[in-house]
């Protein structure tokens, strides 16, 4: 896939949602999975910094800090809701 990031390990980690929930993103082979609720769900990159999930119209866009390290993401739903999740240390 041409838009696939070259370093998926940069996205691995735990991300805290505003509501206090924690999304755990892990690396499985050449793809990432997200486990916010229940079992892990695969993520599919649609751009260098953006991913989506099977059967989901939402888009996750990762953002970076000053050191160019992944600092969190914004989850945008098709109904206009957005959730910001900060990467935990």
Order of alpha helices (4+ residues) and beta strands (2+ residues): beta-beta-beta-beta-beta-beta-beta-beta
